[in-house]
Amino acid sequence: MRAVVQRVSKASVSVAGEVVGAIDEPGLLVLVGVTHDDTVAMADALAEKIWNLRILREERSCAQTAAPLLVVSQFTLYADTRKGRRPSWNAAAPGGISEPLVDAFVAALRRRGAVVETGRFGAMMEVSLVNDGPMTIVLEL
């Protein structure tokens, strides 16, 4: 699994003009990508890492501050651009594999006490954010 984690002042995700998930206070926007051999255990480990990642103000974590998270599934994190000009998406897991793992990731965060908003899996989404810092971290398990 891959995640791009951005510290934000606020963030939202919309589908067809309707806001489907939003955080209106400082927290994290997490873009999550899944590849073919990812597992529920990996989703849990990634959730643990992000929940305790000390990248909020004053080197604090969501676990310490109860800061909210907005999780958006993004298969494009597995784009392969080594050849030509058109990315290959072969490394990205298909929806039947990735959707349950993104759901497991969100569930793992919520089990830890996180307030989590989400996008809509497989939809064309518009993500808006105010990056705080900026602070952007790439994680991979």
N, C-alpha and C positions, 0 to 999 in steps of 0.2 A: 504494500500500500504506500501511496505517496500522499503527502499533504503540503499545501502551501498555507501557512498560518500568518495572518496579518493582524497586528494590533490596530484596532479601530476605535474611533470616537463614537461612530454609529455605522450601521450597515443595513441594507435591505435587499431582498430579492423579489422580483416581480415576474409574473407570467401573464401575458396578454393584457398588460396594464393594471393587473391586480396584484397588490403586495401580498405575497404568501408567507413571508417570513421577514422579521426585522428585529434588530436590537437598537435601542435608542439611547444607549449609555455605553461607556467604555467597555470593551470586551474583545473577543477574537472572531474574525471571519476565517473559517477553515474550508478550503477547497480540497476535496478528497477524490483521489483516483484509485482505481482498483485494477490489478492485473490478474492473469489467469490462475496463478498458484497462491493467491492470498487466502487467508483463513480467518475464521471467527477469532481465534487466539491472537492473530495479528491485529485485527480491528480493536480488540480489547487492549492490547499493548500500546497501540497508537493513541487510543483514548486516554490511557493512563499518562502517557508522555505529555500529551497536549494539556491535560487537566492540571498537571503539576509544573508545566513549563513556566519558568520565572521570567516572563518578558513583558509583563504589565508594568505600570509605573512603580518606581521604588523597588524594582526587581521582585515583584510579587507575582503569584500565579492565580489562575481562576479558582483553584482549590482554596487559596487563602482569602480571596476577595469576593467570591461568589459572582464574579463577572460572567455575563452571558456569552454564549457562543452562537454564531450563525453558521451552519454547516451546509455546504453546497456540493453536490456530487459533480465531478468534472473529469470526464474520460480523457479530455485533451491533455491532462498531465502526463499521459503515456504516449504522446506524439513522438514519432521517430522522424527526425528531419535530417538524418545523415546523408541521404541520397536525394538528389533532385530538389524540386521546389514544392512538391506536394507532400505534406506529412502522411505517414503511414500510421494507422490506428491499430495495427495488429497486436500490439502489446496490451491494449486496453481490453479488459474483460467485457464480454457481452452483458446486457442488462440482467439476464437470468442469474448470472453469477454476482455481478457488482451491486445490484440493488439490495439483496439481502445482507451483503457485507457493509454497505453504507448504513443500512438500518441497524445492524449490530454495533457499528461504531457509535451511532447516536444513542442507542440503548445503553451502551457501556458508559458513555458520558453521563447520562441521566441517572444510572445506578450510583454514580459517584456524587450525585447531588447537583449536577450542572443544570442550569436553565439553558435549554437548547431550542433554537428556532431552525427551520430547515427550508430549503428550496423544494422544488417538485421534481422528482427523479424523471429524467428523460424529456423534460419540457425545454423549450427554448426560453431561457431565463435572462433577465436583465439584472445584473448585480450592481448595486450602488454602494459606495463606501467612502468614508473619510478616514484615510490611513493616518494613524497617530504615530508620528515619529519622523519619518516612516520607519516601521519595524515589520519586516517580512522575513520569515524563516521557512526553509524547505526541509521537510522530514521524510525519511524513507525507511521502511522496515522490510 
